[in-house]
Amino acid sequence: MHVSHVVIAGDRFPTDAYYPFNLDVLRRTPAVELAPVTLMVGDNGAGKSTLLEAIARRCGIHIWEGNPVHRVDRNPYEKRLHEYIDVRWTDGSVPGGFFSAQTFRHFSRMLEEFGSADPGQLRYFGGRSLLTQSHGQSLMAYFRSRYAIRGLYLLDEPETALTPARQVEFVRLVRAMAQRGAAQFVIATHSPILLACPGARILNFDAAPIETIAYRQTAHYRLYKAFMDDPEGHFGVDP
């Protein structure tokens, strides 16, 4: 494991009027403890992705981004959380990677351009163009090649383009890489399949402060369980 704790300096936040510094869950959480596989769970807007990105920036991990978009309501604090957190390395810093569906699209297109000039580059990502495979296939090809390398890996909802069977395959991959001791994972997810990763620590962002929660106590598990027990009953009565 490469990072043991993330420390949040809520007492030094520059404002309480703008996101993410107005989130009670961040203001009231002094630190979170990480595991070889840590899963972040909570409702939309709870702060999972924002903290994940802040950890990446604090660790010097590049986040692929497209051209900036001119915003109607600009938030000057949106990307500044990393200035108010710290990470506790266990044995010195390591490289790593940040994944999200949006950043993967940018990466795949850039890799395609590199590959057109030097096809040998594709050897490092399954040997085939990521753009010629289905989204799920290209993701798994990328995951299998990238996570075999020692590092800290931060992922934002990797389940987005994966079928349930692919999600199970992904969990097996993550667990195997973490058990080797070279790769550490921090994953924000809404998937009850990913949340079931054996031995993972689940951090609940629906509580303030952030707390560790058991798999079967998560709102996601309870909702899916109730839905599978009575699918039709969750849609109300037909008009």
N, C-alpha and C positions, 0 to 999 in steps of 0.2 A: 504494500500500500504506500502511496506516495504522499498523500495529503491526509492528515488526521483530523484537522478541525478547520472550519471557516469562522473567523471572528467578525462580528458585525458591530461597528462603532455607532450604535443608534444615538448616543448622547452627543455625537458630533455632526449629525445630519444637518445640512445647510438650510433646510426648510421643512415645514410640515404641510405646505399647501400644494405641492406638486408630486406626482407619481415619479418614482416609487417611494420617495421619502415620506409620503403621507400614509403608507401602509402600516397599520398597527402591528401586523405580524413581524415586520422587520424591525420596527422601533423597539419591540419588546423581546427580541431574540438576541441575546448577547453572543451566542456562538452555536454552531451545529457540529456534531461529531459525524464524521464520514466513515464508511466501511469500504472494503474492496469493491462492492457494488452497492451504491446508494440510489434509491428511487425517490423522486419528489412527486407528491400527489396533492391535488387540491383543485378548487374550482378555477374557471377562467378568470384571469385578472388577479389571482392570489399572490403572484410575485415569483412563481417558479422559474419561468424563462428569464426574467430579469435578473434574478440571483445567479442563475446558470451562466448567463452572459457576463455578469460581473466577475464571477470566478475565473472565467476564461481570460478576460482582460487583465485581471490581477496576476494571473499566472503567465502572462505573456503569450497566450495562445491566440493565433490569428483567427478572426471571424470574417469569412468571405462575405462581402456585401456588394450589392449592385450599385447603380447610380443613385445618388441621394434624391429623395422625393421632397418637393416643396410642400410643406404642411400648412393647412389652414390655421390650426392652433398649435403653435410651436411650443414644445416643452423643453426649456433649457437644461433641465435636470435629468432628462430621460436616460442618458447614457453615462451618468456619473456615479452610479452606485459603487463601482470598483474602487473609487477613491476613498471609500469609507468601510472597506472590508480588508481583512488580512487572511492569509492562509498559513497553516502550520505544516511545513514540509517535514517528512519523517527522516529523509536522508539526502537532502539537497533537491533542488528543482529538477524536473524532467520535462521533455517536450510532450506534446500531446495534440489533440485535435478537438474542434468544435463541430458538431453536426446539427443541422436542421434541414427540413425539406427545401427551404428557400436557398440556403447556402449550397446545398448539394447540386441544385440546378446550375448555379454559377460555376461550381467546381467541375461538373461534368462537361460543360461547354468549353471551359479553359483546357481541360485535359484533352478534349477532342482536337483542339487547335495544336497542342503540343504533339499529339499522336500523328497528326497529318504530316508534321515535319520529321518526327522521329517515332515510328510505330513501336519501337522497343519500349517506350514509356508505358504502353498498355500492359506489359508483362507484370507490372506491379499491381494491377487492378483486375486480375482474372484473365488477362490476355485478349479481351474483347472490348470494343468500344462500349462505354456505358450508355451511350445514346441509342445504340442499336438493339438494346435489350429492353424488356419491360421495366417499368419503374422498380417493381419489387425485386426482379432479378439483378438489376444494376446495383441496387442498395446492398443486397447480400454479397455480391461480388466485391463491392467496396469494403463492407464490414469485415469479410473474411481476410482480405489482404491487409487492411490498415491496422486492425486490432491484434494482429500477430506481433506487432512492434511494441516494444516497451514504451509506456507513456500514460498520461492522464487524459481520459476521454470523456467529454461532456456532450450529451445528446439531448436534443429537444424534440420530444414526441417522434422517435424513430419509427413507431408503429404506423404512421400515417398511410404509407403505401404498401404495407405488408398484410397479406392474408393471415388468418388465424394460424394456419400451419407454418407460415414463414415467421410469425411472431414466436412460436415455440422454437423454431430453428435458431432464431436470433438469441433467445434466452439461453439456449444450450451453448451457443458460441460465446456469449458474454461470460457465462459462468466458467467455462473452460479456460478462457483467457485470464480471468481474475484468479482462478485457482493456481495458475502457473506463477503468479506473483509479479508478473511484469506489467500487466495492465490494470488500471483502476478506472471504474466507471461511475459517473454521476449522471442520472437519466431522469428528465422530467417526462411524465407519461400519464395518460388517461386509460391505459390498457390494463384490464384485470389479468391478462396473460403475463405481461411484463412484470406486473406487481407481484406475481406469484414466484418470481425467481428465488430459488432456495438459498437461504443464508443472507439475502439482501437486507439492508436497513431501509425502512420506509419512513420518510419525513413527511408529516402532515402539515400542509400550509393552510389548512382551514382552521387551525388552532393558533392562538397567540399566547405565549410564544410557540414557535415551531416545535412539534413534539414527535418522538418516535411512536409509530402506531403499528399494531399487528395487521397482517394482511386481511383477515376476515372482519376487522373492525373498520376498514376504509369504507367511505361512502360509495366508492366505485364498486367494490365487491358486493356490498349489500344491495345496491340497485340492480346489478346484473343478476344476482342470485334471485331476488324477488321477481325480476322480469322473466327469467327462465322458468320459474315455478308457475307463473301465470301471465304469459305474453299478452293475451287479449285484454286482460284486466287493466293494463296500463294505458290503454288508449280511450277509456271512457265508453259511454254508451252511444251507439249509432243514433244520429238524429232521426 
